[in-house]
Amino acid sequence: PAQVRHGLLWIWGDSSADAALESALVEPNVVEELEDPAMEGRAADFIWQHRDLPYGWEAAIENVVDASHVAVTHHNMISNRYTDPAPMEISWVRRPTQMGGFKFRMRHLRPKKGMENHISTTDFRPPGMVHNRATAPNGGSTTLLLYFAPTKPGWCRLLVSFMVVKGEKGEDAPSAMPNASSAGVELRQAAFALLQSPLFPRWFVHVIAPLFLHQDLVFLHRQQAILQRWQRKTGGTWRQAFWTPAQTDTGSVALRRWLDQNGGIEWSPGAAADVLPVLSKELLFDTYHGHTEHCVHCQQAL
């Protein structure tokens, strides 16, 4: 069974006699605003993109539910690691459950002037959806839409786009980084958002995307390999490998606990036994095999 919703193809991973009935009883994790008639004219998504990434589904989701990583990792793209990191107050919107995942709210304790009342939220819904949203008091919001699918041990496929929702009276959507205070970073944020918009050819938007994805790619690739090697050597768990005392660690801890309680990916025994390799930079940043050869728009542009 399959269906297309707001431009994405959703497939039920079973072809048994009851698959059609079972799939009809489960609603995909769609972007609700894009299908809500009341949001017509207010909500709009940008161009969707895909990329095969050299780190696993678990590492990918942990990264995007980590509230503190953006200000440091995405330096000079949408943040400044020397001026923007700040403490956050985090509270639960939806506590972790097996089927519901979790959602939490973040309030920056050192926000940029004029953005004191902006709220950020992170929403994880199993098996692979994460929506990171910044909302202004007028109801306008900017959301990073992320969907991760496991492909093989140590690898996953990302589907990503942005969504902007205008305020109740047509006000512009807010910046995705309420605490970004550098004038240069503000300009780059605006330029990056513009370059992701439908104003440009789809292949051009796909060319720009790796500038963002490559910033934390090496960290995540090596992190998963180092953690796996340490666990194999010591028999320890992630709780023993990492110290996570801050409120900004809430997302990472919640995701790891959710995995402990509900399980991760059950690969075949042979695949699961493999120690994840550390790849060369040429392979890590190989955009052609990770995207271009699978993309009809980029193939046409070659």
CORMOVEN-V566194 format. One line per field, one symbol per residue. phi: phi as a letter, one per 40 degrees, with the letter a starting at -180 (. if undefined). psi: psi as a letter, one per 40 degrees, with the letter a starting at -180 (. if undefined). A space follows every 50 residues. Layout:
phi->???
psi->???
//
This chain:
phi->.aabbfgbcbbccabcccdccccccbcccccdccbcdcccgbbaccccbb acbcacdccccdcccccccccccccgbbabccbcdacbbbbccacdbccc gaabbbbccbccdgbcbcbbbbbbbccabbbbbbbcdcgcabbccbbbbc badgbabbbaabbbbcccbgccccccbcbcbccccdccdccccccccccb ddccccccdcdccccbccdcccdccccccccccbgcbccccbbbcccccd cccccccccdcbgbccccdccccccccbccccccccccccadcbbccccc cc
psi->iiihhfeihhhhfifideddddddehhigihddeehdeehedhhiahiii hhifiidddddddeehdedddddfheceihedddhiiihhihdhihidde bihiihhhegiihefdeihiihhhhieehhhhhhhideeiihhhhhhhhi diheiihhhiiihhhiidfeiiiiiegdehehddddddddddddeeieei iddddddddddddededdddddddddddddddddeiiddddihgeideed dddddddddddeibhgiiddddehhhihiiddddfgdddeddeehddddd e.
//
